[in-house]
Amino acid sequence: MSALESAFLPAGEARWRATQLTRGPWDPGHQHAGPPSALVARAVLAAAAPMGLAHLARLTVNLLRPIPIDALAIAVNTDYAGRNSAHFAFALEAQGKEVARGTALVQREAPLALPEGLPGHPLPNAPRAPGDSPAGQFPFASKDPGYSDLVETRVAQGQMFRGPCAIWFRLRHPIVAGEAPLPVERVAVAADSGNGISAILDFRKYLFVNTDLTINLLRQPKGEWVCIQAQTLLGPDSSGLAESRIYDEEGLIGRGTQSLVVRARGAA
């Protein structure tokens, strides 16, 4: 398999080498945080599987510094494991430095019959199905391979980089070479784009980089498509928040948030 057929290539125990498909919009040498967040989600679920836990209810990734397009190492530790849930902590390292750390909650699944007529239920659907949504295009797409080549996008509502919108994402390539993507990998690789697709500042004049990502899921995602319905909110002191509703083709599956650092390009 060539280096451009997946986001990451296995490089030893708990190590992976990033390919150019992970390239993000802010610097040509840095990854978009979606692919490494997906890699972390995969590692957490692998740690939870022997406990009989399979539902990733929450993932919080604290982005400590830019993640280079290079080899990554992931360490996952169990903070607490009970009968119905377990809490995990993880660290992501590249070039001898810790580039991200965070926590995750994984729960045990069990069938439950819910009563009819619950307020707010049935849960809402995305504004439009992927088959009814036109193709989207990231404004930072270029001749060099990157994140915009890793995912296919369709516009369910609004316009990319023009304020609140809803965008469907589907992986064109697997996260790890030779593996079918897990449902939560599909969610993580898309959810980190909330601040980009809902941008309200000119990408050419401003930076609005997220320094974390939190995903809460109320059930396991299904299918290849994930819809991120996002909006960006900005404060007066160079900070902001991007918040998202997350859907699959069957309806709402969760929410995502990102804390933003906002700067004029060229400013210190």
N, C-alpha and C positions, 0 to 999 in steps of 0.2 A: 504493500500500500504506500503510495507516495505521501510526502509531507503535507500536501494540500488536499488530502481526502478526509481529514479529521482535524478537530481543534487541538488535540493532544495525542502524542505518541508515548506509549509506555517506555520508561527509561530506568527500570529497576524497581525494587520494592518501595512502594509508597512514593514513587517519583514519576513525573511525566514531563515531557518536553513540549512546550507550546509551539504551534506552527503559526504561519503568517495569517491564518484565518481568525486568530484571536485579536488582531490589531484593532485598536480603538481609534476614536476620532481626535483625541487631544494631542497625541505625540506618536510618531511612526514607530518608536521603539517600545511602546507600552501597550499592554493588553486592554481591551474592553473588559470591564469587571464581570460581565455576564458569564463568559466561558469558565473562568476560574471559580466563580460561585457555583456553577453547575458541577464542576469537578469536586468541590467541597461537599455538596449535597450527596453526591455519589458515595464519597468516602464515609460520610456519617451514616448513611443507610447500610453500608457494608458492616459498620461496627454494630449497628442495632439488630441486624438480621439474626445472629445467633441467639438473641434474647426473645425472638418471636415478635419483634416490633417492626412495623412496616410503613406507618403513616407519618411522614414528616410534617408535623403541625406548625413548626416555626423554624426559620433559619435566619440568623442575624450575622451578617458579615461586616466587620469593622475594617475599613480599608485604611491601613496605616501609611502606606506610601504607594507610588505607582508600581504596578506589577509588570516587570519586564517580559518581553517575548523571549523566554529562556526556560531552563529546567526549573520545575517546581517540586517541592517536597511538602507533603501533608501529614501532620500528626493529629490524631483524634484521641481524646481521653474521655472516659466516662466519669462525669461528676456525680451522678446518682442514677441508679436503676431500680425501679420498683416493678410491681406486677403489671401495671397498665401503662407506664411511661418511663422514659429515661431522658436525662439531660446530659448533653455532650458539650465539650469544649474542643476547639480545633485551632491549629496554627498553620499558616501557609508561609513557606520560606522560598526565597529565590536569591541567587548570587550571595549567599551567606547572610542574608538579612530577613527578618520577619516582615512580610509585606501585608499580611492580613491575619486577623484572628477573629474568633466569634464563638457563638453558642448555638445549639440546636435542641429542639424538643421532638422526640419521636414517640408515637403512641401506638398502643395495641388496637387492632381493628376487631370489631365484633358486630354481628348483625343486630339491628335495632329497628323495630317497627314504630314509626312516629305517628301520632294522631293527626287526623286531617284538620285543616283550617287553622294551622298555626299562623300567628301574625308574621307578615313578611314572607310567607311561603305560599306557593312554590317560589324558589329563588329566581331572580331575574336572569335573563339571557343577555348576551352581548348585543349591541345595537343591530348588527347584521351578521349573517353567517359568512364564513370565509368564501364560500362559493358565490356569494352575492356581492362581494367586496372587490373593488379594483386593486390592481397591483400598486404597491408603494415603492418609494425610492428614497434612501437616506441621502441627505444633501452632502454628506462627507464621503460618499462613495467615490472611488478613484480607480485608476488603472492598476494600482497595487492591491493585492489581495488583502482582505481584512474581514471584519465583522459583518459588513454588508454582503459579503459573499457566503458567509456561514449560514445566514438565515434568509428565508423568503418572507416578504411582508405583503399584507393586503390591508387596505384602509376601510375600516368598518364605520368610522365616523370622523368628521373633521379633516384636518390636513396635518401631515407631519411637520414638526417644528413651527407650527402656527397656532399654538395654544392647545386647549383641551381637545383630546382626540382619542380614538380607539383603534388600535392596530393589531391585526392578527400576525403571529409569528409561527414559522415552521422551519425546523432545521433542514438545511440542504445536505449537511454532512454530520456524521456522528461526533459526539464530544470526545470519546476515546476510540482510537482506531480499533476496528474489529468488533465493536460492541454496539448493539441497538440502544439508543438513548432511553434512559429511564424517564417516566413522566415528570418527575421533579426536576430533572436536568433540563427538560424543555421549558419548564416554568422559570427556573433560575436564569437561564441564558436570555430570556425575554424580559423578565421583570426589571433587570438593571437598566433597561432602556427607557424607563418611564420619564426620567428627567429630560431625555433627549427628544423623544417624540412629542412631548407636550411643551417644548421650549417656547418662551414668550420673549426672549431676548435674541438679538441677531447673533448667530453662531460665529460670524466673522469678526464681531467686535467684543464679545464677552465670553468668559469661561463660566460654566455653571456645573462644576464637577461634584458628584456625590461622594461623600466620605464614609457612607455606610449603605447597607441594604438590608431591610427586614421584610421577610415574606411570611405571612400567616395563611395556612391552608385549612379549610374546614372539611375537605375530603380529598381523596387522591384524584389527580387529574386523569383525564382519559383522552385518547386520540393524539394525533400529531400536531394539531393547531392549538395555540394559546393566544388569547386576546388580552392585551394590556390597555385598559381604559384609564388614561392618566391626565392629571392636571398639575401644573407648577404654580406654587404660591411663593412670593418673594417678600422678605422683610426689608426695612430701610437701612439695615446695617450689614450688608454683604452676606446675608444668610437666606436660606430658603428651604422649602420642603416640596418634594414631588410625592404625590400619593396616587395609588392606582387601585382599581378594581381588576381582578384577574378572573378570566373565564376560560372554559373549554367549550366545545360545541354543545354540551348538555346544559350549560348555565354557569352561574357564579361559583367559583371555587375558593376565593380568598382575596387578600389585599396585600399591597406592598407599599412601603414608604422608603424614602431616601432623603437624608439631610444634605443640603447643598451649600457649598462655598461659592460665592459669586464674585467675580472680579472682571474689570475691564482688561482686555488683552493688552499686554505690555506693561500693566501695572505691577508693582512689587507685591 
